[in-house]
Each structure stands twice: as C-alpha cells, then as structure tokens.
Amino acid sequence: MGAVLIQSLPFLKLDATVAPDANDDAANTGGNGAFGVGSIWVDVTANKAYINVDASTGAAVWTETTQAGISDAFLLSIADLGTAADKMIYTTGVDVAAETAITSAGRAILDDADALAQRATLGVVIGTNVLAEQTVGIANDNLLEVDDTPSAAEYARFTAAGLEGRTEAEFKADFNLEIGTDVLAEQTIGTAAAKNTGTSGDAVPLLDQANTFSDVQTFGSVVADNYRSVTVSLDDDVATTFTFASASIGFVSVIDSTAAYTALIKFKAGTSPHTVLLLDDTTDWEVATGTLAGTTGTDTKLTLSTHTDDKMYIENRTGTTRSLRIIFYGNRTWTNP
C-alpha cells in the first residue's frame, strides 16, 4: 500500500472564555489544544474572535479579527438611529450616538478647504462684501475710536485718534463760556431783598415790588432816529430820565395803562431846551425845562421836562404808581450818561 499524506486542518477553539496568549501554540503549551497558523479562537465572554498568524512554541501570535477600537455598544447605538435626509451623526457620551440636522448650506461650509473658501461661501469676502480693516484716526476714510471712558451725559470732541467725552465744565472752558468770567451770571430781577437801583453804567435795575422801580432809572441805548417805545412803571414821587448823546429834537407821546393820562409833547434837549404840550386829554400833564427830582413838579400832575444836560425827565406826582408807555420820534440815540 502506498504512503498517504494527511494534512491537518487549523484547530478551531469556539468556546474559549478568555483571549489566547503566547502559549496557545503548536505544541499545546497552554493546554488548550495544538494550534497552527490559521487557527480560530473565539472568546464567548468578551465577544471577540482571533486568528493565529504564528504558532511557534511559547511565542504564538494571535490577531483579533473583530472591529478593533469600536465597541459593540457603540455600533448598536448607531444601529438604533433612524435615518433621514439632511442628518449627521455625533456622540453625546461614551458609546452613545445621536443625529442632528445638517442643511445643504451647512454642508457647503464643511466641505470648504479653508477660511478663505468659507468666507466666499458665506458671501463675506473682506474688501468686497465687508469693510476691510481701516486705519484709526481723524483723516479721510479712517475710523474714529472713543478715547477714555465718556459717560452718556458728556459731549464729544475730536482728538488725534477719534472722539473723547467732555463734561459740562470742560465744554465751557473749551469755548470760553465760564459763567461769571466769560459770560454774565444769572441775575435775579424783582425779588431780591437788597435791590440795585441800576443807576450805574454796569448795573441791572431791579424792582422793589411788582413792576415798580425803587429809584430814578436811566434808560440807555434807545434808538430814536425813527421810532422807539418803552414801558415804564413809575412810583408816586419818583422821576426817571432818558439821556441823549447830544442835542435832540422830536416828539414824545405818553399813554397811561388806564388811558387817563395821555399826552403828546414836542421837545428839544441840550442847548436851549424847551417843551410844548400839544395834547393833554385830561389836563393832568404839565411841561417844563430843568431837572426833576421826584417832587419838583406840581402835586397830582405828571411832568415832562428837558434840560441842557441832554436829558428828558418824566416825574410822577399823581399819588399812585403809573404804568406809562412812552413812544419817541426823534433824531438821536439815547445812551447812558
């Protein structure tokens, strides 16, 4: 009988509970069987399979054939996901997969190679769709920046780089508007306990009671070249004056607020002064020349006088305060003496 060649098949270990090691070799060093190249080992506990690639005694080499690095739990998590258009998978924890929507616009950004391509996709190309970086400063085509930390109550002023906030006090100093230094401070008119009668050149006349001057007042800078009118509240036994720059000739009409004391008078002040009463509806007026001090004229009367000092005087001796509207027609400008 001739010789028969018998070739052993690779040994299959399908019920192992652990992974193979270097002693699971051709010499059965580990006691689990004699294995050769191509033998299969299945670890039913860990659900892993291995194949022998080297059966050298004491140095066997086994290679895992299950999908390395991906657990069955993760694969099952993916398998449990529903599938639909415009969805993508992501993880929410270890071996936990989820899916979320992804639009065609989102995919268009994800497939761009770099930020430049992404800006083109979004339509925000610098210098074309959006403003390119600009130089800061107050030159043409530059951007302004805010200096310091201004508050909402401040004003803005240009600086070398942009704008800065200015407080009210700084604003006044910038424009030379310091109250009491550059501009006149607020004046109290008619209610102050201590009154300034305003008879000096720089004073403001105040009132010692409603609409009543406390002393003789001089009205300045009244233009009489064509027409000018003023209203004066005149206490009893008080006189007021109007001073002309030089000799003046004209007419003056005086109308009392009650319409009871109305007169039209022709006058000349300065050299050779004179007055002529042209109209007196109630015979309560008289005219004169010379100065009037408040009690100079006839009691119960209103008196108008002119003098060589280029002044016109009006005196009230009617026994009560009179509100007089005085209208001038003349050829001179009144100024303070």
C-alpha positions in Angstrom: 0.0 0.0 0.0 1.4 3.4 -0.9 2.0 6.2 1.6 -0.9 8.5 2.4 -0.3 12.3 3.0 -2.5 13.6 5.8 -2.7 17.5 6.2 -4.1 18.7 9.5 -6.8 21.4 9.4 -6.4 24.5 11.5 -7.7 23.9 15.1 -10.9 25.8 16.0 -11.4 26.9 19.5 -15.0 28.2 19.6 -15.8 28.1 23.3 -13.0 29.9 24.9 -13.8 32.3 27.8 -10.5 34.2 27.7 -8.3 35.6 25.0 -5.4 33.4 23.6 -1.9 34.0 24.6 1.7 33.1 23.5 1.4 29.5 25.0 -1.6 28.7 22.8 0.9 27.3 20.2 1.5 24.3 18.0 3.0 22.3 21.0 -0.2 22.8 23.1 2.0 24.5 25.7 -1.1 26.2 27.2 -3.2 23.1 27.3 -6.0 24.4 25.2 -5.0 22.5 22.1 -2.4 22.4 19.4 -2.8 25.4 17.1 -1.4 26.2 13.8 -1.4 29.2 11.5 -4.9 29.9 10.5 -6.5 28.5 13.7 -9.5 30.4 15.0 -10.1 31.3 18.7 -13.5 32.7 19.8 -13.8 34.3 23.3 -17.5 34.0 24.0 -17.2 36.0 27.2 -15.8 39.1 25.5 -17.5 38.5 22.2 -14.1 38.7 20.4 -12.5 36.5 17.7 -8.8 35.9 17.0 -6.8 34.2 14.2 -3.3 32.6 14.6 -0.6 34.0 12.4 2.4 32.3 14.1 2.2 29.0 16.1 5.8 29.0 17.4 6.2 27.2 20.7 5.9 29.6 23.6 5.7 32.6 21.1 2.3 32.2 19.4 0.9 35.4 17.8 -2.9 35.9 17.6 -4.6 38.8 15.9 -8.1 40.0 16.8 -10.5 39.9 13.9 -13.4 41.8 15.5 -13.5 45.5 14.7 -10.8 47.0 16.9 -11.5 50.3 18.7 -15.3 50.3 18.2 -17.3 48.6 20.8 -20.5 46.6 20.1 -22.4 49.1 22.3 -21.4 52.0 20.0 -22.4 50.0 16.9 -25.7 49.2 18.4 -26.3 52.8 19.3 -25.7 53.8 15.7 -27.9 50.9 14.5 -30.8 52.3 16.7 -30.7 55.7 15.0 -33.3 56.4 12.4 -32.1 57.6 9.1 -33.4 60.6 7.1 -32.2 63.2 4.6 -30.1 66.1 5.8 -28.9 64.3 9.1 -25.5 63.7 10.6 -24.2 61.5 13.4 -22.5 62.8 16.5 -21.8 61.5 20.0 -23.4 62.6 23.2 -21.3 60.3 25.5 -19.2 57.2 25.6 -20.6 54.6 23.1 -23.8 56.9 22.6 -24.6 58.2 19.2 -27.2 60.7 18.2 -28.1 62.6 15.0 -28.8 66.2 14.2 -30.0 68.1 11.1 -27.5 69.5 8.7 -28.6 71.6 5.8 -27.1 72.0 2.4 -25.8 75.4 3.5 -24.1 73.8 6.4 -22.5 71.1 4.2 -21.3 73.8 1.8 -19.3 75.3 4.6 -18.0 72.0 6.0 -16.6 70.9 2.6 -14.6 74.2 2.2 -10.8 73.7 2.4 -10.0 76.8 4.5 -11.4 80.0 6.0 -10.9 81.9 2.7 -13.2 79.5 0.9 -15.7 79.6 3.8 -15.9 83.4 3.6 -16.6 83.1 -0.1 -19.4 80.6 0.5 -20.9 82.9 3.2 -20.6 86.0 0.9 -18.4 87.9 3.4 -15.3 88.4 1.3 -13.2 91.1 3.0 -13.0 94.2 1.0 -15.8 93.1 -1.3 -18.8 92.2 1.0 -17.5 93.6 4.3 -15.3 96.5 5.2 -11.6 95.8 5.3 -9.5 96.8 8.3 -9.3 100.6 8.5 -6.7 102.9 9.9 -7.8 104.7 13.1 -7.6 108.4 13.1 -9.3 111.6 12.0 -8.0 111.6 8.4 -10.1 110.9 5.3 -11.5 107.3 5.1 -10.3 106.5 8.6 -12.3 105.1 11.5 -12.8 107.0 14.7 -12.3 105.5 18.1 -13.5 106.6 21.5 -10.8 107.8 23.8 -11.1 107.4 27.6 -14.4 106.3 29.1 -17.0 109.0 28.4 -20.5 108.9 30.0 -23.8 109.5 28.4 -24.0 113.0 30.0 -20.8 114.2 28.2 -20.2 116.0 24.9 -17.9 114.8 22.2 -14.7 116.4 21.0 -12.3 115.3 18.3 -8.8 114.0 19.3 -5.9 112.8 17.3 -7.4 109.3 17.1 -11.1 109.9 17.3 -13.6 111.2 19.9 -13.4 111.9 23.6 -16.1 112.9 26.2 -16.1 116.3 27.7 -18.0 117.3 30.8 -20.1 120.4 31.0 -17.3 122.2 32.9 -14.7 121.2 30.3 -17.1 122.2 27.5 -17.5 125.7 29.0 -13.7 126.0 29.4 -13.1 124.9 25.8 -15.4 127.6 24.4 -14.6 130.3 27.0 -18.1 130.2 28.4 -17.2 130.3 32.1 -20.2 131.8 33.9 -19.2 135.0 35.8 -15.9 135.2 33.9 -16.7 135.0 30.2 -20.5 135.4 30.3 -22.8 137.2 32.6 -24.1 135.1 35.5 -27.8 134.7 36.1 -29.4 137.8 37.5 -32.4 137.9 39.9 -34.8 140.5 38.8 -37.5 142.0 41.0 -37.4 139.7 44.0 -34.1 140.2 45.8 -34.1 141.6 49.3 -31.2 144.0 48.6 -32.0 146.0 45.4 -29.6 147.5 42.9 -31.3 150.6 41.5 -29.2 150.3 38.3 -28.1 153.9 38.2 -24.5 153.0 37.4 -23.3 152.0 33.9 -22.8 148.3 34.6 -25.7 147.7 36.9 -29.0 145.9 36.2 -32.0 147.8 37.5 -34.1 145.6 39.9 -37.6 146.1 41.3 -38.6 146.6 44.9 -42.1 145.4 44.3 -44.2 144.2 41.3 -43.4 146.3 38.3 -42.1 149.2 40.3 -38.6 150.7 40.2 -37.1 151.7 43.5 -35.4 154.8 42.3 -34.8 157.0 39.4 -33.7 154.9 36.4 -31.8 155.9 33.3 -32.6 154.0 30.1 -29.7 153.7 27.6 -29.2 152.6 24.0 -32.7 153.6 22.8 -32.6 154.4 19.1 -34.9 157.3 18.4 -33.9 158.1 14.8 -37.2 156.8 13.5 -39.4 155.2 16.3 -38.8 153.7 19.7 -41.1 152.8 22.6 -40.6 151.7 26.2 -42.9 150.9 29.1 -42.1 152.3 32.5 -43.7 151.6 35.9 -43.2 154.8 37.9 -43.9 155.1 41.6 -45.5 158.2 43.1 -43.0 161.0 43.7 -40.3 159.3 41.5 -38.7 160.6 38.4 -37.0 158.8 35.6 -34.6 160.1 32.8 -33.7 159.4 29.2 -30.3 160.7 28.1 -29.4 161.7 24.6 -25.9 161.5 23.0 -26.3 165.2 22.0 -29.0 167.8 21.4 -32.2 166.1 20.2 -35.4 167.4 18.8 -38.6 165.3 18.4 -42.0 164.3 19.7 -42.9 162.0 22.6 -46.4 160.5 23.3 -47.2 159.1 26.7 -50.1 156.7 27.3 -51.1 155.6 30.8 -52.3 152.0 31.2 -55.7 153.3 32.4 -55.8 155.7 29.3 -56.4 158.5 31.8 -53.1 160.2 31.5 -52.4 160.7 27.8 -50.2 163.4 26.2 -48.4 164.4 23.1 -45.4 166.7 23.6 -42.8 168.3 21.4 -39.3 168.6 22.9 -35.8 169.7 22.5 -33.0 168.6 24.8 -29.5 170.0 25.1 -28.7 173.6 24.1 -31.8 175.9 24.5 -34.1 173.1 25.8 -37.8 173.6 25.5 -41.1 171.5 25.7 -44.5 172.2 24.2 -47.6 170.3 25.3 -49.5 169.6 22.1 -52.3 167.3 23.5 -53.5 166.6 27.1 -56.9 164.8 27.2 -57.3 165.2 31.0 -55.2 168.3 31.9 -53.1 166.0 34.1 -49.8 166.9 32.4 -47.5 169.8 32.5 -44.2 170.5 30.8 -41.1 172.3 31.9 -37.4 172.7 31.5 -34.7 171.8 34.0 -34.2 168.8 36.2 -36.9 166.8 38.0 -36.1 165.0 41.3 -39.4 163.3 42.1 -41.2 166.1 43.9 -40.2 169.1 41.7 -43.3 169.4 39.7 -46.9 170.2 40.6 -48.5 167.7 43.0 -51.2 165.5 41.4 -49.6 166.0 38.0 -47.3 164.2 35.6 -44.4 166.4 34.4 -42.1 166.1 31.4 -39.0 168.3 31.3 -35.9 168.6 29.2 -32.6 170.1 30.3 -29.2 171.3 29.0 -27.7 168.1 30.2 -29.2 166.3 27.1 -31.7 164.6 29.3 -35.5 164.2 29.3 -37.2 163.9 32.7 -40.6 162.3 33.5 -41.9 162.8 37.0 -45.0 161.1 38.7 -46.8 163.1 41.4 -50.3 161.6 40.8 -50.5 159.9 44.2 -50.2 156.3 42.8 -47.9 154.2 40.6 -48.3 154.8 36.9 -47.5 152.3 34.1 -46.6 154.5 31.1 -45.9 153.6 27.6 -43.6 156.2 26.1 -43.2 156.5 22.4 -40.4 158.6 20.9 -40.0 160.1 17.5 -36.7 161.9 17.2 -33.2 162.3 15.6 -30.8 161.0 18.3 -29.8 157.8 20.0 -30.2 157.6 23.8 -27.2 156.3 25.7 -26.3 156.0 29.4 -24.7 159.2 30.8 
